[in-house]
Amino acid sequence: MTEATASETKLSWALIAALLVLLVVWGFAIATWGYGAIIVPALALTATSLISLIFVTRG
């Protein structure tokens, strides 16, 4: 197997840290606003997914 370079390792840790921060912020939003903080991202993802599918199917 090939070894990961230092820049790849840094990028991996940065992505993991960003994901962890995003989840913590989302957790605080759920604690603050309740159920609405769970529904709004799902609604945004629905619209984004629909637009992405339209672009993919048009080639």
C-alpha positions in Angstrom: 0.0 0.0 0.0 1.1 3.6 -0.5 1.7 5.9 2.3 -0.4 9.1 2.7 1.5 12.3 2.3 1.5 15.0 5.0 -0.8 17.2 3.0 -3.4 14.4 2.5 -3.3 13.7 6.2 -3.8 17.4 7.0 -6.7 17.6 4.6 -8.3 14.5 6.1 -8.1 15.9 9.6 -9.4 19.2 8.5 -12.4 17.5 6.8 -13.1 15.4 9.9 -12.9 18.5 12.2 -15.2 20.5 9.9 -17.7 17.6 9.9 -17.5 17.4 13.7 -18.1 21.2 14.1 -21.0 21.0 11.7 -22.6 18.2 13.7 -22.1 20.1 17.0 -23.6 23.3 15.6 -26.6 21.2 14.3 -26.9 19.7 17.7 -27.1 23.1 19.3 -29.6 24.2 16.7 -31.8 21.2 17.5 -31.5 21.9 21.3 -32.4 25.5 20.7 -35.2 25.4 18.0 -36.3 21.8 18.3 -37.9 19.9 15.5 -37.6 22.7 13.0 -33.8 22.4 13.0 -34.2 18.8 11.9 -36.7 19.4 9.1 -35.2 22.5 7.4 -31.9 20.7 6.3 -34.0 17.8 5.0 -36.2 20.2 3.0 -33.1 22.0 1.6 -31.5 18.6 0.6 -34.7 17.6 -1.2 -34.6 20.7 -3.4 -30.9 20.3 -4.0 -31.2 16.6 -4.9 -34.0 17.4 -7.3 -32.0 20.1 -9.1 -28.9 17.8 -9.2 -31.0 15.0 -10.8 -32.3 17.3 -13.4 -28.8 18.4 -14.4 -27.5 14.8 -14.5 -30.4 13.5 -16.6 -30.0 16.3 -19.1 -26.4 15.3 -19.7 
